[in-house]
Amino acid sequence: MWRLKMENVCLTPDKAGRLLNRTPKTLKRWRDKGVGPKFLAVHGRYLYPVAELREWMAANTFGSSAELNRAA
């Protein structure tokens, strides 16, 4: 039986924005600047793979402000 793994699911900018607590407009700005999570562009639509969102969130999670400042 075939199962859909969450890592293979892609989210629209609206749903990805909800997950990240950001607006789709912010995601667009990040895409334009080349920052933020990786995305797919398919026939003029943008999609965010859940695996990429998780990876981006993990890379941008800090235990303290001092840790954040060292990473900058």
N, CA, C and O atoms as a CHARMM CRD file, in Angstrom:
* protein
*
  288
    1    1 MET  N      0.83200  -1.18200   0.00000 PROA 1      0.00000
    2    1 MET  CA     0.00000   0.00000   0.00000 PROA 1      0.00000
    3    1 MET  C      0.87600   1.24400   0.00000 PROA 1      0.00000
    4    1 MET  O      1.85800   1.32100   0.73900 PROA 1      0.00000
    5    2 TRP  N      0.52200   2.20400  -0.82200 PROA 2      0.00000
    6    2 TRP  CA     1.29100   3.43700  -0.95700 PROA 2      0.00000
    7    2 TRP  C      0.88600   4.40400   0.14700 PROA 2      0.00000
    8    2 TRP  O     -0.30000   4.59200   0.41800 PROA 2      0.00000
    9    3 ARG  N      1.89100   5.01800   0.78500 PROA 3      0.00000
   10    3 ARG  CA     1.62600   5.99400   1.83700 PROA 3      0.00000
   11    3 ARG  C      2.31300   7.30400   1.50000 PROA 3      0.00000
   12    3 ARG  O      3.44000   7.32300   1.00500 PROA 3      0.00000
   13    4 LEU  N      1.64100   8.36200   1.76500 PROA 4      0.00000
   14    4 LEU  CA     2.19700   9.69300   1.54800 PROA 4      0.00000
   15    4 LEU  C      2.96100  10.10600   2.79800 PROA 4      0.00000
   16    4 LEU  O      2.38700  10.19100   3.88400 PROA 4      0.00000
   17    5 LYS  N      4.25000  10.36200   2.64500 PROA 5      0.00000
   18    5 LYS  CA     5.06400  10.80300   3.77100 PROA 5      0.00000
   19    5 LYS  C      4.98900  12.32000   3.86200 PROA 5      0.00000
   20    5 LYS  O      4.98900  13.01200   2.84300 PROA 5      0.00000
   21    6 MET  N      4.92600  12.82300   5.06500 PROA 6      0.00000
   22    6 MET  CA     4.81500  14.26300   5.26100 PROA 6      0.00000
   23    6 MET  C      5.99000  15.00500   4.62400 PROA 6      0.00000
   24    6 MET  O      5.82800  16.13300   4.16000 PROA 6      0.00000
   25    7 GLU  N      7.17400  14.38200   4.59700 PROA 7      0.00000
   26    7 GLU  CA     8.34300  15.02500   4.01400 PROA 7      0.00000
   27    7 GLU  C      8.17000  15.27100   2.50600 PROA 7      0.00000
   28    7 GLU  O      8.82900  16.14100   1.93600 PROA 7      0.00000
   29    8 ASN  N      7.28300  14.50200   1.87000 PROA 8      0.00000
   30    8 ASN  CA     7.05500  14.64600   0.43400 PROA 8      0.00000
   31    8 ASN  C      5.93500  15.61700   0.09900 PROA 8      0.00000
   32    8 ASN  O      5.67500  15.88100  -1.07500 PROA 8      0.00000
   33    9 VAL  N      5.27900  16.14400   1.10300 PROA 9      0.00000
   34    9 VAL  CA     4.16300  17.06800   0.90000 PROA 9      0.00000
   35    9 VAL  C      4.71700  18.47000   0.67900 PROA 9      0.00000
   36    9 VAL  O      5.71200  18.85900   1.29100 PROA 9      0.00000
   37   10 CYS  N      4.06700  19.21900  -0.19900 PROA 10     0.00000
   38   10 CYS  CA     4.42600  20.61600  -0.42700 PROA 10     0.00000
   39   10 CYS  C      3.27200  21.50100   0.00800 PROA 10     0.00000
   40   10 CYS  O      2.10400  21.14900  -0.16000 PROA 10     0.00000
   41   11 LEU  N      3.61200  22.65300   0.56900 PROA 11     0.00000
   42   11 LEU  CA     2.61100  23.60100   1.03100 PROA 11     0.00000
   43   11 LEU  C      2.58800  24.83800   0.13800 PROA 11     0.00000
   44   11 LEU  O      3.61400  25.24500  -0.40700 PROA 11     0.00000
   45   12 THR  N      1.43200  25.41400  -0.00100 PROA 12     0.00000
   46   12 THR  CA     1.30400  26.68500  -0.70400 PROA 12     0.00000
   47   12 THR  C      1.94500  27.77600   0.15700 PROA 12     0.00000
   48   12 THR  O      2.16600  27.56700   1.35000 PROA 12     0.00000
   49   13 PRO  N      2.24500  28.93400  -0.43300 PROA 13     0.00000
   50   13 PRO  CA     2.79100  30.02400   0.37800 PROA 13     0.00000
   51   13 PRO  C      1.86700  30.40900   1.54500 PROA 13     0.00000
   52   13 PRO  O      2.35000  30.77800   2.61500 PROA 13     0.00000
   53   14 ASP  N      0.57700  30.32900   1.35100 PROA 14     0.00000
   54   14 ASP  CA    -0.35600  30.66000   2.42400 PROA 14     0.00000
   55   14 ASP  C     -0.19500  29.68800   3.59900 PROA 14     0.00000
   56   14 ASP  O     -0.09600  30.11300   4.75000 PROA 14     0.00000
   57   15 LYS  N     -0.16800  28.40200   3.30700 PROA 15     0.00000
   58   15 LYS  CA    -0.05000  27.39700   4.36700 PROA 15     0.00000
   59   15 LYS  C      1.35400  27.38200   4.96600 PROA 15     0.00000
   60   15 LYS  O      1.50500  27.21000   6.17600 PROA 15     0.00000
   61   16 ALA  N      2.37800  27.55800   4.14000 PROA 16     0.00000
   62   16 ALA  CA     3.74100  27.63400   4.66400 PROA 16     0.00000
   63   16 ALA  C      3.88600  28.86300   5.56100 PROA 16     0.00000
   64   16 ALA  O      4.53900  28.80700   6.60200 PROA 16     0.00000
   65   17 GLY  N      3.27900  29.95700   5.15300 PROA 17     0.00000
   66   17 GLY  CA     3.30900  31.17200   5.96500 PROA 17     0.00000
   67   17 GLY  C      2.64000  30.96300   7.31400 PROA 17     0.00000
   68   17 GLY  O      3.12900  31.44900   8.33400 PROA 17     0.00000
   69   18 ARG  N      1.53000  30.24500   7.32400 PROA 18     0.00000
   70   18 ARG  CA     0.85900  29.95200   8.59700 PROA 18     0.00000
   71   18 ARG  C      1.76300  29.12800   9.50300 PROA 18     0.00000
   72   18 ARG  O      1.83700  29.37400  10.70700 PROA 18     0.00000
   73   19 LEU  N      2.44700  28.14900   8.92000 PROA 19     0.00000
   74   19 LEU  CA     3.35300  27.31500   9.69600 PROA 19     0.00000
   75   19 LEU  C      4.48500  28.15100  10.30400 PROA 19     0.00000
   76   19 LEU  O      4.88900  27.92200  11.44400 PROA 19     0.00000
   77   20 LEU  N      4.98900  29.11400   9.54100 PROA 20     0.00000
   78   20 LEU  CA     6.10900  29.94700   9.97900 PROA 20     0.00000
   79   20 LEU  C      5.65700  31.22700  10.69100 PROA 20     0.00000
   80   20 LEU  O      6.48500  32.01800  11.14100 PROA 20     0.00000
   81   21 ASN  N      4.35900  31.42200  10.78600 PROA 21     0.00000
   82   21 ASN  CA     3.79300  32.63500  11.36600 PROA 21     0.00000
   83   21 ASN  C      4.24300  33.88100  10.58800 PROA 21     0.00000
   84   21 ASN  O      4.59700  34.90400  11.17400 PROA 21     0.00000
   85   22 ARG  N      4.22100  33.76700   9.27300 PROA 22     0.00000
   86   22 ARG  CA     4.58400  34.84800   8.36400 PROA 22     0.00000
   87   22 ARG  C      3.52600  34.93800   7.27300 PROA 22     0.00000
   88   22 ARG  O      2.78200  33.98400   7.04600 PROA 22     0.00000
   89   23 THR  N      3.45900  36.06500   6.60700 PROA 23     0.00000
   90   23 THR  CA     2.48900  36.23500   5.52900 PROA 23     0.00000
   91   23 THR  C      3.07100  35.71400   4.21400 PROA 23     0.00000
   92   23 THR  O      4.28900  35.62000   4.06700 PROA 23     0.00000
   93   24 PRO  N      2.20600  35.37900   3.26400 PROA 24     0.00000
   94   24 PRO  CA     2.70800  35.01200   1.93500 PROA 24     0.00000
   95   24 PRO  C      3.54700  36.13600   1.31500 PROA 24     0.00000
   96   24 PRO  O      4.47800  35.87100   0.55500 PROA 24     0.00000
   97   25 LYS  N      3.21800  37.38200   1.64000 PROA 25     0.00000
   98   25 LYS  CA     3.99500  38.51900   1.13900 PROA 25     0.00000
   99   25 LYS  C      5.43400  38.47300   1.66500 PROA 25     0.00000
  100   25 LYS  O      6.37700  38.77000   0.93200 PROA 25     0.00000
  101   26 THR  N      5.59300  38.10100   2.93000 PROA 26     0.00000
  102   26 THR  CA     6.93800  37.95900   3.50200 PROA 26     0.00000
  103   26 THR  C      7.69100  36.84400   2.79500 PROA 26     0.00000
  104   26 THR  O      8.87100  36.99900   2.48000 PROA 26     0.00000
  105   27 LEU  N      7.02200  35.71400   2.53900 PROA 27     0.00000
  106   27 LEU  CA     7.67400  34.61800   1.81800 PROA 27     0.00000
  107   27 LEU  C      8.11300  35.06300   0.42700 PROA 27     0.00000
  108   27 LEU  O      9.18900  34.68600  -0.03800 PROA 27     0.00000
  109   28 LYS  N      7.28700  35.86000  -0.23500 PROA 28     0.00000
  110   28 LYS  CA     7.66600  36.37700  -1.56100 PROA 28     0.00000
  111   28 LYS  C      8.90200  37.26200  -1.44700 PROA 28     0.00000
  112   28 LYS  O      9.82000  37.15800  -2.26000 PROA 28     0.00000
  113   29 ARG  N      8.92700  38.11900  -0.45300 PROA 29     0.00000
  114   29 ARG  CA    10.07900  38.99600  -0.24200 PROA 29     0.00000
  115   29 ARG  C     11.34100  38.16300   0.00700 PROA 29     0.00000
  116   29 ARG  O     12.41000  38.47200  -0.51900 PROA 29     0.00000
  117   30 TRP  N     11.20600  37.11100   0.81100 PROA 30     0.00000
  118   30 TRP  CA    12.34200  36.22400   1.06300 PROA 30     0.00000
  119   30 TRP  C     12.79900  35.53800  -0.21700 PROA 30     0.00000
  120   30 TRP  O     14.00000  35.42300  -0.46300 PROA 30     0.00000
  121   31 ARG  N     11.84500  35.07600  -1.04300 PROA 31     0.00000
  122   31 ARG  CA    12.21600  34.43400  -2.32300 PROA 31     0.00000
  123   31 ARG  C     12.98900  35.41600  -3.19300 PROA 31     0.00000
  124   31 ARG  O     14.00900  35.06600  -3.78600 PROA 31     0.00000
  125   32 ASP  N     12.49100  36.65500  -3.26400 PROA 32     0.00000
  126   32 ASP  CA    13.14000  37.67200  -4.09300 PROA 32     0.00000
  127   32 ASP  C     14.55200  37.98200  -3.60700 PROA 32     0.00000
  128   32 ASP  O     15.43900  38.25800  -4.41500 PROA 32     0.00000
  129   33 LYS  N     14.76500  37.94000  -2.29400 PROA 33     0.00000
  130   33 LYS  CA    16.07800  38.24300  -1.71500 PROA 33     0.00000
  131   33 LYS  C     16.99700  37.02500  -1.66300 PROA 33     0.00000
  132   33 LYS  O     18.19900  37.16100  -1.43200 PROA 33     0.00000
  133   34 GLY  N     16.43100  35.83100  -1.87800 PROA 34     0.00000
  134   34 GLY  CA    17.23400  34.61800  -1.80700 PROA 34     0.00000
  135   34 GLY  C     17.48700  34.15300  -0.39100 PROA 34     0.00000
  136   34 GLY  O     18.47300  33.46500  -0.12700 PROA 34     0.00000
  137   35 VAL  N     16.60200  34.52200   0.52400 PROA 35     0.00000
  138   35 VAL  CA    16.70200  34.06500   1.91800 PROA 35     0.00000
  139   35 VAL  C     15.43800  33.26700   2.23100 PROA 35     0.00000
  140   35 VAL  O     14.51200  33.22100   1.42100 PROA 35     0.00000
  141   36 GLY  N     15.40200  32.65500   3.37600 PROA 36     0.00000
  142   36 GLY  CA    14.21600  31.87500   3.73700 PROA 36     0.00000
  143   36 GLY  C     14.32100  30.44800   3.25100 PROA 36     0.00000
  144   36 GLY  O     15.34800  30.03900   2.71000 PROA 36     0.00000
  145   37 PRO  N     13.25100  29.68900   3.44600 PROA 37     0.00000
  146   37 PRO  CA    13.27400  28.27100   3.07600 PROA 37     0.00000
  147   37 PRO  C     13.31800  28.07100   1.56600 PROA 37     0.00000
  148   37 PRO  O     12.85500  28.91500   0.80000 PROA 37     0.00000
  149   38 LYS  N     13.88500  26.93600   1.15300 PROA 38     0.00000
  150   38 LYS  CA    13.90100  26.57600  -0.26700 PROA 38     0.00000
  151   38 LYS  C     12.47400  26.30100  -0.73600 PROA 38     0.00000
  152   38 LYS  O     11.61100  25.90900   0.04900 PROA 38     0.00000
  153   39 PHE  N     12.24800  26.51200  -2.01400 PROA 39     0.00000
  154   39 PHE  CA    10.91200  26.35200  -2.57800 PROA 39     0.00000
  155   39 PHE  C     10.99700  25.76300  -3.97300 PROA 39     0.00000
  156   39 PHE  O     12.06800  25.71600  -4.57800 PROA 39     0.00000
  157   40 LEU  N      9.87300  25.32200  -4.46800 PROA 40     0.00000
  158   40 LEU  CA     9.74900  24.84100  -5.84300 PROA 40     0.00000
  159   40 LEU  C      8.95000  25.86000  -6.64000 PROA 40     0.00000
  160   40 LEU  O      8.03900  26.49400  -6.10700 PROA 40     0.00000
  161   41 ALA  N      9.28300  26.01600  -7.89200 PROA 41     0.00000
  162   41 ALA  CA     8.49600  26.84700  -8.80100 PROA 41     0.00000
  163   41 ALA  C      7.97500  25.92300  -9.89200 PROA 41     0.00000
  164   41 ALA  O      8.74800  25.38500 -10.68600 PROA 41     0.00000
  165   42 VAL  N      6.65500  25.74400  -9.92500 PROA 42     0.00000
  166   42 VAL  CA     6.02900  24.83000 -10.87300 PROA 42     0.00000
  167   42 VAL  C      4.95000  25.58800 -11.63700 PROA 42     0.00000
  168   42 VAL  O      3.91500  25.95200 -11.07800 PROA 42     0.00000
  169   43 HSD  N      5.20600  25.81900 -12.92000 PROA 43     0.00000
  170   43 HSD  CA     4.24100  26.51600 -13.77700 PROA 43     0.00000
  171   43 HSD  C      3.75700  27.81900 -13.15300 PROA 43     0.00000
  172   43 HSD  O      2.56000  28.10600 -13.13800 PROA 43     0.00000
  173   44 GLY  N      4.70000  28.60400 -12.64000 PROA 44     0.00000
  174   44 GLY  CA     4.36100  29.90500 -12.07800 PROA 44     0.00000
  175   44 GLY  C      3.80100  29.87600 -10.66600 PROA 44     0.00000
  176   44 GLY  O      3.45500  30.92200 -10.11600 PROA 44     0.00000
  177   45 ARG  N      3.70700  28.69200 -10.07200 PROA 45     0.00000
  178   45 ARG  CA     3.22800  28.57000  -8.68600 PROA 45     0.00000
  179   45 ARG  C      4.41000  28.20900  -7.79600 PROA 45     0.00000
  180   45 ARG  O      5.32400  27.50000  -8.21500 PROA 45     0.00000
  181   46 TYR  N      4.38100  28.69200  -6.60000 PROA 46     0.00000
  182   46 TYR  CA     5.44100  28.40000  -5.63800 PROA 46     0.00000
  183   46 TYR  C      4.92000  27.43700  -4.59500 PROA 46     0.00000
  184   46 TYR  O      3.81100  27.58000  -4.08000 PROA 46     0.00000
  185   47 LEU  N      5.75200  26.44800  -4.29500 PROA 47     0.00000
  186   47 LEU  CA     5.40300  25.43900  -3.30200 PROA 47     0.00000
  187   47 LEU  C      6.59200  25.23700  -2.37200 PROA 47     0.00000
  188   47 LEU  O      7.74700  25.34500  -2.78300 PROA 47     0.00000
  189   48 TYR  N      6.29000  24.94300  -1.12100 PROA 48     0.00000
  190   48 TYR  CA     7.32300  24.75300  -0.11200 PROA 48     0.00000
  191   48 TYR  C      7.28100  23.31400   0.39800 PROA 48     0.00000
  192   48 TYR  O      6.32600  22.93100   1.07400 PROA 48     0.00000
  193   49 PRO  N      8.30300  22.50900   0.08500 PROA 49     0.00000
  194   49 PRO  CA     8.33900  21.14700   0.60900 PROA 49     0.00000
  195   49 PRO  C      8.44200  21.17300   2.13900 PROA 49     0.00000
  196   49 PRO  O      9.24100  21.92600   2.69600 PROA 49     0.00000
  197   50 VAL  N      7.64800  20.36300   2.80000 PROA 50     0.00000
  198   50 VAL  CA     7.64400  20.31400   4.26200 PROA 50     0.00000
  199   50 VAL  C      9.04400  19.99700   4.78600 PROA 50     0.00000
  200   50 VAL  O      9.46600  20.57000   5.79100 PROA 50     0.00000
  201   51 ALA  N      9.75800  19.11000   4.13400 PROA 51     0.00000
  202   51 ALA  CA    11.11700  18.76700   4.57000 PROA 51     0.00000
  203   51 ALA  C     12.02400  19.99300   4.56800 PROA 51     0.00000
  204   51 ALA  O     12.83300  20.16400   5.48000 PROA 51     0.00000
  205   52 GLU  N     11.89900  20.84800   3.55400 PROA 52     0.00000
  206   52 GLU  CA    12.71500  22.06500   3.48300 PROA 52     0.00000
  207   52 GLU  C     12.31600  23.05200   4.57800 PROA 52     0.00000
  208   52 GLU  O     13.17300  23.71500   5.16400 PROA 52     0.00000
  209   53 LEU  N     11.01900  23.14800   4.85300 PROA 53     0.00000
  210   53 LEU  CA    10.55700  24.03900   5.92500 PROA 53     0.00000
  211   53 LEU  C     11.10000  23.58000   7.27000 PROA 53     0.00000
  212   53 LEU  O     11.55600  24.39400   8.07400 PROA 53     0.00000
  213   54 ARG  N     11.05000  22.28300   7.51000 PROA 54     0.00000
  214   54 ARG  CA    11.58300  21.74700   8.77200 PROA 54     0.00000
  215   54 ARG  C     13.07900  22.01300   8.88700 PROA 54     0.00000
  216   54 ARG  O     13.56100  22.41900   9.94400 PROA 54     0.00000
  217   55 GLU  N     13.80500  21.78800   7.80700 PROA 55     0.00000
  218   55 GLU  CA    15.25200  22.01100   7.81500 PROA 55     0.00000
  219   55 GLU  C     15.56700  23.48400   8.07800 PROA 55     0.00000
  220   55 GLU  O     16.45800  23.80200   8.86600 PROA 55     0.00000
  221   56 TRP  N     14.83500  24.37600   7.42100 PROA 56     0.00000
  222   56 TRP  CA    15.05900  25.81200   7.59600 PROA 56     0.00000
  223   56 TRP  C     14.74600  26.23600   9.03200 PROA 56     0.00000
  224   56 TRP  O     15.48700  27.02100   9.62400 PROA 56     0.00000
  225   57 MET  N     13.64900  25.71900   9.58900 PROA 57     0.00000
  226   57 MET  CA    13.29200  26.05500  10.96900 PROA 57     0.00000
  227   57 MET  C     14.36400  25.55300  11.93600 PROA 57     0.00000
  228   57 MET  O     14.72400  26.25900  12.87800 PROA 57     0.00000
  229   58 ALA  N     14.87000  24.35900  11.71500 PROA 58     0.00000
  230   58 ALA  CA    15.90300  23.80900  12.59700 PROA 58     0.00000
  231   58 ALA  C     17.18200  24.65300  12.53500 PROA 58     0.00000
  232   58 ALA  O     17.83000  24.88600  13.55500 PROA 58     0.00000
  233   59 ALA  N     17.53200  25.10200  11.34000 PROA 59     0.00000
  234   59 ALA  CA    18.73800  25.91000  11.17000 PROA 59     0.00000
  235   59 ALA  C     18.58600  27.30200  11.77400 PROA 59     0.00000
  236   59 ALA  O     19.58100  27.97900  12.03100 PROA 59     0.00000
  237   60 ASN  N     17.35200  27.72800  12.00000 PROA 60     0.00000
  238   60 ASN  CA    17.08300  29.06200  12.53500 PROA 60     0.00000
  239   60 ASN  C     16.46200  29.01100  13.92100 PROA 60     0.00000
  240   60 ASN  O     15.74700  29.92900  14.32300 PROA 60     0.00000
  241   61 THR  N     16.73400  27.94500  14.64500 PROA 61     0.00000
  242   61 THR  CA    16.26000  27.79500  16.01500 PROA 61     0.00000
  243   61 THR  C     17.45800  27.93500  16.94500 PROA 61     0.00000
  244   61 THR  O     18.46800  27.25200  16.77300 PROA 61     0.00000
  245   62 PHE  N     17.34400  28.81600  17.92600 PROA 62     0.00000
  246   62 PHE  CA    18.44600  29.11500  18.82700 PROA 62     0.00000
  247   62 PHE  C     18.00100  28.96000  20.27400 PROA 62     0.00000
  248   62 PHE  O     16.82800  29.14700  20.59900 PROA 62     0.00000
  249   63 GLY  N     18.93700  28.62000  21.12800 PROA 63     0.00000
  250   63 GLY  CA    18.64200  28.43500  22.53800 PROA 63     0.00000
  251   63 GLY  C     18.73200  29.71500  23.34200 PROA 63     0.00000
  252   63 GLY  O     18.20400  29.79500  24.45200 PROA 63     0.00000
  253   64 SER  N     19.40600  30.73100  22.78300 PROA 64     0.00000
  254   64 SER  CA    19.55300  31.99300  23.50400 PROA 64     0.00000
  255   64 SER  C     19.91300  33.10500  22.50700 PROA 64     0.00000
  256   64 SER  O     20.29300  32.83600  21.36800 PROA 64     0.00000
  257   65 SER  N     19.78600  34.33800  22.95400 PROA 65     0.00000
  258   65 SER  CA    20.17900  35.47400  22.11800 PROA 65     0.00000
  259   65 SER  C     21.68400  35.45700  21.86300 PROA 65     0.00000
  260   65 SER  O     22.14100  35.84400  20.78700 PROA 65     0.00000
  261   66 ALA  N     22.44400  35.01000  22.84800 PROA 66     0.00000
  262   66 ALA  CA    23.89500  34.92900  22.66700 PROA 66     0.00000
  263   66 ALA  C     24.25000  33.96500  21.54800 PROA 66     0.00000
  264   66 ALA  O     25.14100  34.23300  20.74200 PROA 66     0.00000
  265   67 GLU  N     23.54800  32.84200  21.50700 PROA 67     0.00000
  266   67 GLU  CA    23.77600  31.85700  20.43400 PROA 67     0.00000
  267   67 GLU  C     23.42200  32.45100  19.08100 PROA 67     0.00000
  268   67 GLU  O     24.12700  32.21500  18.09900 PROA 67     0.00000
  269   68 LEU  N     22.34900  33.21100  19.01500 PROA 68     0.00000
  270   68 LEU  CA    21.93100  33.87800  17.78000 PROA 68     0.00000
  271   68 LEU  C     23.00900  34.85900  17.33500 PROA 68     0.00000
  272   68 LEU  O     23.35800  34.90400  16.15500 PROA 68     0.00000
  273   69 ASN  N     23.54400  35.64900  18.27600 PROA 69     0.00000
  274   69 ASN  CA    24.56600  36.64100  17.93300 PROA 69     0.00000
  275   69 ASN  C     25.84700  35.99100  17.43700 PROA 69     0.00000
  276   69 ASN  O     26.51700  36.53800  16.56200 PROA 69     0.00000
  277   70 ARG  N     26.20000  34.82300  17.98600 PROA 70     0.00000
  278   70 ARG  CA    27.39600  34.11400  17.51200 PROA 70     0.00000
  279   70 ARG  C     27.20400  33.61000  16.08300 PROA 70     0.00000
  280   70 ARG  O     28.15700  33.55600  15.30700 PROA 70     0.00000
  281   71 ALA  N     25.96100  33.23800  15.73600 PROA 71     0.00000
  282   71 ALA  CA    25.67600  32.70400  14.39500 PROA 71     0.00000
  283   71 ALA  C     25.67600  33.80600  13.33800 PROA 71     0.00000
  284   71 ALA  O     25.88600  33.52800  12.15700 PROA 71     0.00000
  285   72 ALA  N     25.44800  35.03200  13.74100 PROA 72     0.00000
  286   72 ALA  CA    25.32600  36.14600  12.78300 PROA 72     0.00000
  287   72 ALA  C     26.62400  36.59200  12.22500 PROA 72     0.00000
  288   72 ALA  O     26.66200  37.51600  11.41200 PROA 72     0.00000
